[in-house]
Amino acid sequence: MAVTTSKINAFLFFKLPSAWWCGVRLAYIDNTKAITTVKHRWINQNPFNSMFWAVQGMAAELATGAMVSSQIADSGKRISMLVQNNNANFSKKATGLITFTCEDGHLIKDAIAKTIATKEGQTIWMKSVGVNKEGVIVSTFNFEWTLRLKS
């Protein structure tokens, strides 16, 4: 069953409601790239009249995790996924519509293949970059995903 933007956004509503209520949405996904959006609103703001860093993190993580989840589903194997580490850099106040893009989907297929072949966990680092409507980078997140065969 193919992963689509509407399926992921419905998943957010039922399984990650805090992300859904904050306005995080998947806008595009394929095997190499995913794009998420989130708009600065009252419900996701900080005291400095910009978007709370954790809301940016939810949108950034979704841009990476949706591709991991999709490719795991395509593999037909029972593989768990979990963020082991992350780091972020904030370079400008996040106001208005913020778009996060991850183009590291090419790393996933290899990690899944190694997990299946060796039966050992694998890790990959994926980057998600958030830009405002002017195209200025507001934040960059890196997530270390771990993949393991389920027993």
N, C-alpha and C positions, 0 to 999 in steps of 0.2 A: 504494500500500500504506500503510495507516494506521499511524502510530506509536502503540504501546501501551506501558504501563508494563512489561509482561513482556518486550517486544522490547528496550526500552532497558536493562533490568536484565540481560538476556542479553548485550547489547552490552558492558556494563561488565565482565562476567566474562571475555569473550574479548579485548576491545580496551583496557580500562582496569582491569586486575586490581588495581592498588594501591587504587583507589577501592572496588572490590567487596570486597576483603579487609578494608578499613577499615570496611565496613558501610554505605557510601553506597548508598541505594536511591531510585528514583523512585517516589513514592506516588500521584501524580495528574498528569494532563496534559490540557489542551485548548488551543484556539488563543489563549487570553488568560491562562491561569494554569497554573503547574506547582508541585508540592510535592515536596520531597525530604526524606528523613529520614536521620539517622545517630545511633547511640547511642555514648556514651562507654564505651569498653572498654579493656582493657590494650593492645591492638594500636594504638590511635589516641591514646594519651595522651601528654602532655608531662611533664616532671619535676615539675610543680606540681599533679599529680593532676586535670587537666582535659583537655579535648580539644585536641589540637595544632591550631594555627591553619590549617595547610595542609589538614587533613582537613575543617575547616569550609569552606574555600575550594573543595574538590572538590564538596561537596554544594551549595554556593551556586551554583557555576558550572553544575552539571548542571541546576539549576532554570531557568536562563536558556537554556543551550545546547540542551536537549532541545526547547524550543519553536522555536528558530531552525532546528534540523535538521528538525523536523517540517514547518514551513511551507516550507522549501526543497524538501523532498520533494513537498509538495502542489503546488508551482509547476510541476513537470515540467521545470525548467531545471537546467543544470549550474552551480551557484553554490557557491563556496567560502566557508567561514566560519572566522574566526580571532579570538581575543581580542587586541586591540591594546593595551589598557590596563586596569588595574583598581585599585581602592582598597578599603580595608576599615576598619571601626571595630569595636573589641571593647569591649563595655560591661559584661560580666559573665562570670565563669568558666563555660565550657560543660561541664556535667556532665549525666548522664542522657540522655534522648532529646531531640535537637535537630531541629526542623522548620524547613526553609527554604522560603519562599514567594516566588515572583516573579509579579507581576500585570501585567507590561509586554508581554505578547504582542501587544497591539494595535499596537505600534510596528513589528513585524516585516514585516507584509504591505506596508505603505507603502514600507519600505526595499527590499524585494525588487522591488516594482513599479518603483521609481526605478532600481534597478540594471539591470533588464531594459530599460527605456525609454531610459536614457542610455548604457548600456554602461560606466558609470563606477562605481567602488566607492562604497559607502555605509557609514556608521557609525551605530550606535545605542548608547545607554547604557541598560543594564537593571539594575534593583536587585533583590537577593535578601536577604530579612530572616530571620534565624535566631532562633527563640524556644525556650525550654525548656518543660517540661511545665506550668509555672505561667503560661505566656504572657509571660514576661519576655524582652525582647530581649537576646540575648547577643552578636550580631554582625550587621553590615550590610555587604554587599559590593555594589560597583558594577562592572559589566563593560562595556567598550566593545567591541562586536562589529563586525567589518568583514565586509562582504559584497561579493563580486566575481564577475562572470561568468567561468567557466572557458573558456579558448580551445580 
